[in-house]
Amino acid sequence: MNDLQTLSGPWSGFWIQAQMRGYMKLRLQFIGNQLLGGGSDCAGWFEISGKLEPETGQVRFAKRYPGYIVQYAGRWDGQLIAGLWTMRHPVNHPYPHFVEEKGEFEMWPESDDEESIGDILQEDREAALTN
């Protein structure tokens, strides 16, 4: 099993919201039990900060976009981090309250010998432009 604390660098992943899969590119840094980094997806640029528990594999972090935050909680299994994300939206009609959305996510370190999601997405964009 890979030690998560040695896997700082480029990561890829996806989240699922309302049966739609959104891909993300990340650059993560593991310092002790802290997780720091950032990245981008179809919703825009974000920063990441969180914590990991090396003994249990639990990973918790917040993805901060301009204007809102998405909370992530997952577990490292030696190859990827998988779990659930949660986001709360303020709603003012018909009365002020919050609506909570949840979904699944997975993310993994990119290796030099496999094509990254960023490369795949770029190929898809180029193919769409030429067709």
C-alpha positions in Angstrom: 0.0 0.0 0.0 1.3 3.4 -0.9 2.0 5.8 1.9 -0.3 8.8 1.3 2.2 11.2 2.8 4.7 10.5 0.0 2.3 11.3 -2.8 2.5 15.1 -3.0 2.2 16.3 -6.6 -0.4 16.0 -9.4 -3.7 14.2 -8.7 -6.8 13.6 -10.8 -10.3 12.8 -9.9 -14.0 13.2 -10.3 -17.2 14.1 -8.3 -20.7 13.1 -9.1 -23.6 15.6 -8.7 -27.1 14.9 -9.9 -25.9 12.0 -12.0 -23.3 14.2 -13.7 -19.6 13.4 -13.4 -17.2 16.4 -13.1 -13.5 15.9 -13.5 -10.9 17.7 -11.5 -7.2 18.3 -11.7 -5.4 18.9 -8.5 -1.9 19.6 -7.1 -1.7 18.3 -3.5 0.9 18.6 -0.8 1.0 16.4 2.2 2.8 17.9 5.2 2.6 15.7 8.3 -1.1 15.3 8.8 -2.1 18.4 6.8 -3.3 18.4 3.2 -2.9 21.6 1.2 -3.3 22.4 -2.5 -5.5 23.5 -5.2 -6.9 22.8 -8.7 -9.6 23.3 -11.1 -12.7 21.7 -12.5 -15.8 22.8 -14.6 -16.9 24.9 -11.6 -13.6 26.9 -11.6 -10.5 27.2 -9.6 -10.3 26.1 -6.0 -8.0 25.9 -3.0 -7.8 22.8 -0.7 -7.0 22.5 2.9 -7.6 19.6 5.2 -6.3 16.8 7.4 -5.4 13.2 7.1 -5.2 10.4 9.7 -2.4 8.2 8.4 -3.3 5.4 10.9 -6.9 5.1 9.6 -6.6 6.5 6.1 -9.3 9.0 6.8 -9.0 12.2 4.8 -11.1 15.4 5.3 -10.7 18.6 3.4 -12.5 21.7 2.1 -12.5 22.8 -1.5 -12.8 26.6 -1.5 -14.2 28.2 -4.6 -14.7 32.0 -4.8 -18.1 32.3 -3.0 -18.7 28.8 -1.6 -17.1 25.8 0.0 -17.5 22.1 -0.6 -16.6 19.6 2.3 -15.0 16.3 1.4 -14.6 13.2 3.6 -13.0 10.0 2.3 -10.6 7.2 2.9 -7.3 6.4 1.3 -7.2 2.7 0.3 -3.6 2.6 -1.0 -4.5 3.6 -4.5 -7.2 6.3 -4.3 -9.2 8.5 -1.9 -13.0 7.8 -2.2 -15.9 9.2 -0.2 -18.6 11.8 -0.1 -18.7 15.5 -0.6 -21.3 17.9 1.0 -22.3 21.4 0.0 -24.9 23.7 1.7 -26.7 26.4 -0.3 -28.6 29.3 1.3 -32.1 29.6 -0.1 -34.4 32.5 0.8 -37.7 31.4 -0.8 -40.3 30.9 0.6 -38.3 31.4 3.9 -34.6 31.5 4.7 -33.1 28.0 5.0 -30.3 25.8 3.7 -30.4 23.0 1.1 -27.8 20.4 1.4 -26.4 18.5 -1.6 -24.2 15.3 -1.4 -22.4 13.1 -3.8 -19.6 10.7 -4.3 -16.0 11.4 -5.3 -12.8 9.7 -6.1 -9.3 11.0 -6.6 -5.9 9.4 -7.2 -2.2 10.4 -7.7 -1.2 10.6 -11.3 1.7 8.4 -12.3 4.2 9.0 -15.1 3.2 5.9 -17.0 -0.5 6.6 -17.4 -2.4 9.2 -19.3 -3.8 11.9 -17.0 -7.4 13.0 -17.0 -6.2 16.4 -18.2 -4.7 14.8 -21.3 -7.9 12.8 -21.9 -10.1 15.9 -21.6 -7.8 17.9 -23.9 -8.0 15.1 -26.5 -11.8 15.2 -26.2 -11.8 19.0 -26.7 -9.6 18.8 -29.7 -11.6 15.9 -31.2 -14.8 17.9 -30.7 -13.3 21.0 -32.4 -12.2 19.0 -35.5 -15.5 17.1 -35.9 
